[in-house]
Amino acid sequence: MKIGFSLSNCIIDIVNGKVDVNDVMLIVTSTYFNIDRTDSANNLVKYHTAGLGAWTFMSNEQRELATTTINILLANGKIYQPREHNAPPWRMPFHWANVVRTDVDMAQNPALKKAWDTYKLLGDLS
């Protein structure tokens, strides 16, 4: 599983076959867009292909795949926008992190549950 930190770069990797969309756990993006609009994926593709945008040199087929990919990620709640929660956008020096998921029952691990609850509380306060 992967967590992405740049919507434009992550979509490029998915479109170019470097990352499988099914391996994406989440993409945290500083790009801010209205996900409630039905045309948000099309608008994102237009934004990133305009001028010298990150996707300027994509073929029409790649742009269609980018639109489909964004719609899949949106439908599955896999795009997170910190700006929607008044958090400042931030950039990472890389755009993918590998994640190893474990099936842990937090009820069986009180220390893990406390750490997770504290993490969520701090996130809500920021």
C-alpha positions in Angstrom: 0.0 0.0 0.0 1.1 3.6 -0.6 0.3 7.0 0.7 0.9 9.8 -1.9 1.9 13.4 -1.1 1.4 15.1 -4.5 -1.7 14.7 -6.5 -0.1 15.7 -9.8 2.9 13.4 -9.4 1.0 10.5 -8.0 -1.5 10.6 -10.9 1.4 10.7 -13.4 2.8 7.6 -11.8 -0.5 5.8 -11.9 -1.2 6.8 -15.5 2.3 5.7 -16.5 1.8 2.3 -14.8 4.5 2.8 -12.1 1.8 2.5 -9.3 -1.4 0.5 -9.4 -4.4 2.6 -8.3 -5.5 -0.4 -6.2 -2.3 0.0 -4.1 -3.1 3.6 -3.1 -4.3 3.9 0.5 -4.5 7.7 0.3 -3.2 10.8 -1.5 -2.7 13.9 0.7 -2.8 16.9 -1.7 -2.1 20.6 -1.4 -4.2 21.1 -4.6 -7.6 22.4 -3.4 -10.7 21.6 -5.3 -14.4 21.1 -4.7 -14.9 17.4 -4.5 -18.7 17.8 -4.4 -18.9 18.8 -8.0 -19.5 16.0 -10.5 -16.9 17.6 -12.9 -14.1 18.0 -10.4 -11.9 15.3 -12.1 -12.3 17.0 -15.5 -11.5 20.4 -13.9 -8.4 19.0 -12.3 -7.2 17.5 -15.5 -7.8 20.8 -17.3 -5.9 22.7 -14.5 -2.9 20.4 -14.7 -2.7 20.4 -18.5 -3.0 24.2 -19.0 0.1 26.2 -19.7 3.1 24.5 -18.2 1.1 22.3 -15.8 2.4 19.0 -14.6 0.3 17.1 -17.1 0.8 19.3 -20.2 2.5 16.6 -22.2 0.0 13.9 -21.6 -1.7 12.3 -24.5 -5.5 12.4 -24.8 -5.6 8.8 -23.7 -3.5 9.6 -20.6 -5.8 12.5 -19.8 -8.8 10.2 -19.9 -7.0 7.7 -17.7 -6.1 10.5 -15.3 -9.8 11.6 -15.1 -10.9 8.0 -14.5 -8.2 7.5 -11.9 -9.2 10.7 -10.0 -12.9 9.6 -10.1 -11.9 6.2 -8.6 -9.9 7.8 -5.9 -12.6 10.3 -5.1 -15.3 7.6 -5.0 -13.3 5.6 -2.5 -12.4 8.6 -0.3 -8.7 8.3 -1.1 -8.0 12.0 -1.7 -7.5 14.1 1.4 -7.2 17.8 1.2 -5.8 19.4 4.4 -7.0 22.8 3.3 -10.6 21.6 3.7 -9.8 21.5 7.4 -8.0 24.8 7.6 -4.7 23.1 7.7 -1.9 24.6 5.6 -0.7 22.7 2.6 2.8 21.2 2.9 5.2 19.6 0.5 7.3 16.4 1.1 10.6 15.8 -0.5 9.1 12.7 -2.0 5.7 11.8 -3.3 5.1 8.2 -2.2 5.5 6.4 1.1 5.2 2.7 1.4 2.8 1.5 4.1 2.7 -1.9 5.7 -0.8 -2.5 7.0 -1.3 -4.9 9.9 -4.6 -6.2 11.1 -4.5 -5.1 14.7 -7.5 -5.0 16.9 -7.1 -1.8 18.9 -9.4 -3.2 21.6 -6.7 -5.8 22.3 -3.9 -3.2 22.4 -4.7 -0.3 24.7 -1.3 1.4 24.2 -1.9 1.5 20.4 -5.5 2.8 20.9 -4.2 5.5 23.2 -1.5 6.6 20.7 -4.1 6.6 17.9 -6.6 8.6 19.9 -3.9 11.1 20.9 -2.8 11.4 17.3 -6.4 12.1 16.1 -6.8 14.7 18.9 -3.7 16.5 17.9 -4.8 16.4 14.3 -8.1 17.9 15.2 -6.5 20.7 17.2 -4.1 21.8 14.4 
